[in-house]
Structure formats: C-alpha cells, structure tokens
Amino acid sequence: MSIERPYADHGTGREVGEPPVRWIVWRQDDNGNRFEVVRKDSRAEAEEVAAVMEARGHKQTYWVAKATATSP
C-alpha cells in the first residue's frame, strides 16, 4: 500500500495545492505603534528588506512574520 502525497513545488518550499505564503516586514516606532512596511513572496526577500531598514540606523525595530489570514 502506498500513500500518494503532492510533490513539493520546487522553488517555493510548499506542497502543490497549498496557497502561497507571503511574508510581512513590520516596523515598530518609538511610541510602540506597529506598521506593515511591505509584503514579499519569500522570507529571504523580506529579511533583506528588514536588514536594509535596520542598517539605516533609525530607532525603529523591524521584523519579519508570516502573513496569516488575519493579517491586515
């Protein structure tokens, strides 16, 4: 008996038929307000944007999080 599984969609890191995963770069300012900066199709792209923003030397904090169905 064999169980068939969808094969990985190479290049995206997800299984065939799964919805695409988006990544959000978030910023928090000095007052604790959080803002979405940009959405990217890969975590690597989002991490790169966050790193560039952090390197600018501003006091804001940047981080990357997976977009969810409840993400604005």
C-alpha positions in Angstrom: 0.0 0.0 0.0 1.4 3.4 -0.9 0.2 6.8 0.1 0.4 9.4 -2.6 1.4 12.9 -1.5 1.6 16.0 -3.6 5.1 16.7 -4.6 6.9 19.8 -3.5 6.6 22.8 -5.7 10.3 23.4 -6.1 11.4 27.0 -5.7 8.5 27.9 -3.3 9.1 25.5 -0.5 5.4 24.5 -0.4 3.4 21.5 -1.4 1.4 21.6 -4.7 -2.1 22.9 -4.0 -1.1 24.9 -0.9 -1.8 28.6 -1.0 1.3 30.8 -1.5 3.0 32.0 1.7 3.6 35.7 2.0 6.0 37.4 4.4 5.4 40.8 6.0 8.1 43.2 7.1 6.8 45.1 10.2 8.1 48.2 11.9 7.6 49.4 15.4 8.2 53.1 16.2 9.4 54.7 19.4 5.8 55.0 20.7 5.0 51.3 20.2 3.0 51.8 17.0 3.3 48.9 14.6 3.1 49.3 10.8 3.3 47.0 7.9 6.2 48.0 5.6 5.9 45.6 2.7 4.8 42.0 1.8 7.2 39.7 -0.1 6.8 36.3 -1.7 9.8 34.8 0.1 11.2 35.1 3.6 14.6 35.8 2.2 13.3 38.8 0.3 11.6 40.1 3.5 14.6 39.5 5.7 16.7 41.5 3.2 14.3 44.5 3.3 14.3 44.4 7.1 18.1 44.3 7.2 18.4 47.3 4.9 15.9 49.2 7.0 17.8 48.3 10.3 21.1 49.4 8.7 19.8 52.9 8.2 20.4 53.5 11.9 16.9 54.7 12.9 15.5 53.8 16.3 12.6 51.7 14.9 12.5 48.0 15.2 12.0 45.8 12.1 11.0 42.1 12.0 9.6 39.6 9.5 6.5 37.5 10.1 4.5 35.1 8.0 1.3 36.6 6.7 -1.8 34.9 8.0 -5.5 35.0 7.0 -6.0 37.6 9.8 -3.1 39.8 8.7 -4.4 43.1 7.5 
